[in-house]
């Protein structure tokens, strides 16, 4: 595809309509991000993710219904089957602990009762769940219990202990033990592969992987992601201010903010999951958009030097028209490259691809109708007198 470079399109004549459109899109995206808000993944909210491969065919609806019967609210089931791994699914639930508070308190009371019945084994001190909910931290003052004795005591008290022994923590005289529990992933897998009479699917399978993220760690990760995007925009503004001048930096930052808001707004509307990969895609979009904006800015600066008496509007029209072929070809190439992942990809890869597609389209458009018009407004408002006009015959514009 070739676009003639000797023709100047009057992009700026319709800038007011596109500025209004950008403002509406940005405000709507900001409102949607506030309420109902993004649908965060377990990276940011905390939860458990397990990869399960069943020995025979099973539907996502059957799995979801079984998970809900187990007491899991809003479970997610994503099919990831392939020729090498048929009937495989990724399952996400919001639980991070295999014990509820009531169950933990019940086990604590029973442990205290059993220790009181045999005073020679000591008395219960500290008793709490680990941050991930997959271990019990127990301190037994006095006595001389072994790891096997502690594991047996907790199992008799009602805890679903993994293995036959507890792990000693600290010095021996502290009598502090870490008792591993059967985690949420193992518990869900056992229930799913159980009989239909017990609420399971009645299908055997294999647990390929199980990971969890605590809610506290998820919040810290979410805050770090927001800071990463904010810092990148601030440092890009500083770079543009030094690379060009103060006329250009605010328009670049406004365009980057617009692109990030629109991309996140798209995720809220489509209810796609926002994860660490989404943040990586947004940072990639910010970098791509800034690259496209800087190329346009560079051509504007060159044309300003050649046409010292021309209006900024005319210089922008000339510069964007000269870069139009390059901009369209580059953006189209990027979109086509990631479109394959959006169509045939699965899970995180597909969401990353959609974030890139939306961000690249928004970034290409914002370079012309967000960054450039704002730069022209700053130039007219603070750097030039209102009566500055281009010499006759300097440009020959036609409507875009």
C-alpha positions in Angstrom: 0.0 0.0 0.0 1.3 3.4 -0.9 0.1 6.8 0.1 1.3 9.7 -2.0 3.6 12.0 0.0 3.1 15.0 -2.2 -0.4 15.5 -1.0 -1.2 17.4 2.2 -4.3 16.3 4.1 -6.0 18.9 6.3 -6.3 16.7 9.5 -6.6 19.7 11.8 -9.7 21.0 10.2 -11.8 18.3 12.0 -9.7 18.1 15.1 -12.5 19.5 17.3 -14.7 16.5 16.6 -11.9 14.0 17.4 -10.9 15.9 20.5 -14.5 15.7 21.7 -14.5 12.0 20.9 -11.2 11.4 22.8 -12.5 13.3 25.8 -15.7 11.2 25.9 -13.8 8.0 25.5 -11.3 8.9 28.3 -14.0 10.1 30.7 -16.1 6.9 30.1 -13.1 4.7 30.5 -12.2 6.5 33.8 -15.8 6.0 35.1 -15.8 2.3 34.1 -12.4 1.8 35.8 -13.9 3.4 39.0 -17.2 1.5 38.8 -17.7 -1.4 38.2 -13.9 -1.6 38.0 -11.6 -4.0 36.3 -12.0 -7.7 36.8 -8.6 -8.5 38.4 -7.0 -11.9 38.1 -5.5 -13.9 41.0 -2.3 -12.0 40.5 -3.9 -8.9 41.9 -6.8 -10.2 44.0 -5.3 -13.3 45.5 -6.6 -16.8 44.9 -5.6 -20.3 43.7 -5.0 -21.5 40.2 -4.7 -25.2 39.3 -4.2 -26.9 36.0 -6.1 -30.2 35.7 -6.1 -32.8 32.9 -9.0 -35.2 32.9 -8.9 -38.7 31.5 -12.1 -38.3 29.5 -14.1 -35.5 28.0 -15.9 -33.0 30.4 -17.5 -29.7 29.8 -16.6 -26.3 31.3 -20.2 -25.9 32.6 -20.0 -29.2 34.5 -16.7 -28.2 36.1 -18.1 -24.7 37.0 -21.3 -26.2 38.5 -19.2 -28.7 40.6 -17.0 -25.9 41.9 -20.0 -23.8 42.9 -21.4 -26.8 44.8 -18.2 -26.9 46.7 -18.8 -23.3 47.9 -16.5 -21.5 45.4 -18.0 -18.2 44.3 -17.4 -17.0 40.7 -15.0 -19.8 39.7 -13.3 -19.5 36.4 -12.7 -22.4 34.1 -10.6 -21.9 31.0 -10.1 -24.8 28.5 -6.5 -25.2 27.4 -6.7 -28.5 25.7 -4.2 -29.4 22.9 -3.1 -32.5 21.0 -0.5 -33.3 23.6 -2.8 -32.5 26.6 -6.4 -33.3 25.8 -9.2 -32.4 28.3 -7.0 -29.9 30.1 -8.4 -26.9 32.0 -7.1 -24.0 34.1 -9.3 -23.5 37.1 -9.2 -20.3 39.2 -10.9 -19.8 42.6 -10.7 -16.9 45.1 -9.8 -19.1 48.0 -6.2 -19.2 49.2 -6.7 -21.2 52.4 -8.1 -24.7 52.8 -9.4 -23.8 56.2 -12.1 -21.3 57.0 -11.9 -19.2 60.2 -14.5 -21.4 61.9 -12.7 -24.6 61.0 -9.4 -23.1 62.3 -11.0 -22.2 65.6 -12.6 -25.6 65.9 -9.2 -27.3 65.3 -7.6 -25.0 67.9 -10.2 -25.8 70.5 -9.9 -29.6 69.9 -6.1 -29.4 70.1 -6.3 -27.5 73.4 -8.7 -30.1 74.7 -6.5 -33.1 73.7 -3.4 -31.4 75.2 -5.3 -30.7 78.5 -6.2 -34.4 78.7 -2.5 -35.4 78.6 -0.6 -32.6 80.5 2.8 -34.4 79.9 2.6 -33.4 76.2 2.6 -29.7 77.0 0.2 -26.8 76.4 -0.8 -24.9 73.3 0.8 -21.5 72.7 0.8 -19.9 69.3 -1.8 -21.3 66.8 -2.3 -19.6 63.4 -2.5 -20.1 59.7 0.4 -19.2 57.4 -0.2 -16.2 55.0 -0.9 -18.6 52.2 -3.2 -20.7 54.3 -1.4 -24.0 53.4 0.4 -24.4 56.8 -0.6 -24.2 60.5 2.0 -22.6 62.7 1.8 -24.3 66.1 3.7 -23.7 69.4 3.5 -26.3 72.1 5.0 -25.2 75.4 6.6 -27.9 77.6 6.7 -31.6 76.8 8.9 -33.1 74.2 6.8 -33.9 71.1 8.3 -35.0 67.8 7.2 -33.7 64.4 5.3 -37.0 63.9 3.5 -36.5 67.2 2.5 -32.9 66.3 1.2 -34.0 62.9 -0.8 -36.8 64.5 -2.2 -34.4 67.1 -3.4 -31.9 64.5 -4.8 -34.7 62.3 -6.8 -36.1 65.3 -8.1 -32.6 66.0 -9.6 -32.4 62.5 -6.9 -30.8 60.4 -6.3 -32.2 56.9 -2.6 -32.7 57.3 -0.3 -33.4 54.4 2.2 -36.1 55.1 3.2 -37.7 58.4 5.4 -35.1 60.1 5.6 -31.5 61.0 8.5 -29.2 60.3 10.4 -27.7 63.2 10.8 -23.9 63.1 13.6 -22.0 65.0 15.5 -23.5 67.9 14.4 -26.8 69.4 13.6 -25.2 72.8 11.0 -22.9 71.1 8.8 -25.9 70.4 7.4 -24.2 67.3 6.2 -26.3 64.4 5.0 -25.8 60.8 2.3 -28.3 59.9 1.6 -28.7 56.1 -2.0 -28.9 55.1 -3.6 -30.2 52.0 -3.9 -27.0 50.0 -6.9 -25.6 48.1 -5.7 -27.0 44.8 -5.3 -30.5 46.1 -8.7 -30.3 47.9 -10.5 -29.1 44.8 -8.9 -31.7 42.6 -9.9 -34.5 45.0 -13.4 -33.3 45.1 -13.7 -32.8 41.3 -12.4 -36.3 40.6 -14.7 -37.8 43.3 -17.9 -39.6 42.7 -21.0 -37.9 41.5 -22.8 -38.9 44.7 -20.3 -36.7 46.6 -20.7 -33.7 44.2 -17.7 -34.6 42.0 -17.6 -35.3 38.3 -16.9 -39.0 38.5 -13.9 -38.6 36.1 -10.3 -39.4 37.0 -7.6 -37.0 36.1 -4.2 -35.5 37.0 -3.2 -32.3 38.8 -0.5 -30.7 36.6 0.1 -27.5 38.6 -1.2 -25.6 41.5 -0.3 -22.0 42.6 -1.7 -19.5 45.0 -1.3 -15.8 45.7 -2.3 -14.3 49.0 -4.7 -11.2 49.0 -2.0 -9.1 50.6 0.6 -10.0 48.0 -2.0 -9.3 45.3 -2.7 -5.8 46.6 1.0 -5.0 46.8 1.4 -6.3 43.2 -1.5 -4.2 42.0 -0.1 -1.1 43.6 3.3 -1.7 42.1 1.7 -2.1 38.6 0.0 1.2 38.9 3.2 2.9 40.0 5.1 1.3 37.1 2.7 2.8 34.5 2.7 6.2 36.3 6.5 6.3 36.5 6.9 5.3 32.9 4.6 8.2 31.8 6.4 10.7 34.0 9.9 9.7 32.8 8.7 9.8 29.1 7.5 13.3 29.7 10.9 14.3 31.0 12.6 12.7 28.0 10.4 14.5 25.5 10.9 17.8 27.2 14.7 17.4 26.9 14.5 15.8 23.4 12.3 18.6 22.0 11.0 21.4 24.2 8.2 22.1 26.6 5.6 22.6 23.8 5.7 18.9 23.0 5.9 17.1 26.4 2.3 17.7 27.7 0.8 16.5 24.4 2.8 13.3 24.5 1.8 12.6 28.1 -1.9 13.3 27.4 -1.7 10.9 24.5 -0.1 8.2 26.7 -2.7 8.7 29.4 -5.5 8.5 26.8 -4.1 5.2 25.4 -3.8 3.6 28.8 -7.3 4.6 29.8 -8.9 3.4 26.6 -7.1 0.0 26.8 -8.2 -0.5 30.4 -11.7 0.7 29.6 -11.8 -2.0 26.8 -10.9 -4.6 29.4 -13.6 -3.4 31.8 -16.3 -3.4 29.1 -15.4 -6.9 27.8 -14.9 -8.2 31.3 -11.5 -9.6 30.4 -9.2 -10.4 33.3 -6.6 -7.8 34.3 -3.3 -9.5 35.2 0.4 -8.8 35.2 0.4 -9.7 31.5 -2.2 -7.0 30.9 0.1 -4.4 32.7 3.0 -5.6 30.5 0.8 -5.1 27.4 -0.1 -1.5 28.6 3.5 -0.7 29.2 4.3 -2.0 25.7 1.5 0.1 24.2 2.8 3.2 26.1 6.2 2.6 24.5 4.8 2.0 21.0 2.5 5.1 21.2 5.4 7.3 22.4 7.6 6.0 19.6 4.9 6.9 17.0 4.3 10.3 18.7 8.1 11.1 18.7 8.4 10.3 15.0 5.5 12.7 14.3 7.0 15.3 16.6 10.4 15.0 15.0 8.9 15.7 11.6 7.0 18.7 13.0 10.2 20.1 14.4 12.0 19.7 11.1 9.2 21.4 9.2 9.1 24.2 11.8 12.7 24.9 11.0 12.0 25.0 7.2 8.9 27.1 7.5 9.6 29.6 10.2 6.6 31.8 9.3 4.1 29.0 8.9 1.2 28.4 11.3 1.6 25.4 13.6 -1.7 23.9 12.2 -0.2 23.9 8.7 3.1 22.4 9.8 1.2 19.6 11.6 -0.9 18.9 8.5 2.3 18.7 6.4 4.2 16.6 8.9 1.4 14.0 9.5 0.7 13.7 5.8 4.4 13.0 5.2 4.4 10.3 7.9 1.0 8.9 7.0 2.3 6.0 4.9 4.9 5.0 7.5 2.3 5.2 10.3 -0.3 3.1 8.6 2.1 0.4 7.4 3.8 0.1 10.8 0.5 0.0 12.8 -1.1 -2.5 10.4 1.9 -4.8 10.6 1.8 -4.8 14.4 -2.0 -5.4 14.5 -1.8 -8.3 12.0 1.1 -9.8 13.9 -0.8 -10.0 17.2 -4.2 -10.7 15.6 -3.1 -14.3 15.2 -2.6 -14.6 18.9 -6.0 -13.0 19.6 -7.7 -15.5 17.3 -6.0 -18.8 18.1 -4.3 -18.0 21.4 -5.6 -19.1 24.7 -5.8 -17.6 28.2 -3.2 -14.9 29.0 -1.7 -14.8 25.5 -5.1 -13.9 24.0 -5.8 -11.1 26.5 -2.3 -9.7 25.9 -2.9 -9.7 22.2 -6.2 -7.9 22.5 -4.6 -5.3 24.8 -1.9 -4.7 22.1 -4.5 -4.4 19.3 -6.6 -1.9 21.1 -3.6 0.0 22.4 -1.9 0.2 19.0 -5.1 1.5 17.3 -5.5 4.1 20.1 -1.9 5.0 20.0 -1.8 5.6 16.3 -4.9 7.7 16.4 -3.8 9.7 19.5 -0.5 10.7 17.9 -2.6 12.6 15.3 -5.6 13.8 17.2 -4.5 14.0 20.8 -0.8 14.8 21.0 -0.6 17.1 17.9 -3.7 19.3 18.6 -2.6 19.8 22.2 0.9 20.8 21.1 -0.7 23.3 18.6 -2.8 24.8 21.4 0.2 25.2 23.7 2.2 26.8 20.8 -0.6 29.2 20.0 -1.4 30.0 23.6 2.1 30.5 25.0 4.7 30.8 22.2 3.1 32.7 19.3 0.9 35.7 18.8 -2.6 35.0 17.5 -2.1 36.8 14.2 0.8 34.5 13.1 -0.2 33.2 9.7 1.4 31.1 6.9 2.7 32.8 3.8 0.5 32.5 0.8 1.1 29.3 -1.2 3.1 27.7 1.6 0.7 24.7 1.9 -1.9 23.2 -0.3 -4.3 21.4 2.0 -7.2 19.1 1.1 -9.8 17.8 3.4 -8.9 14.6 5.2 
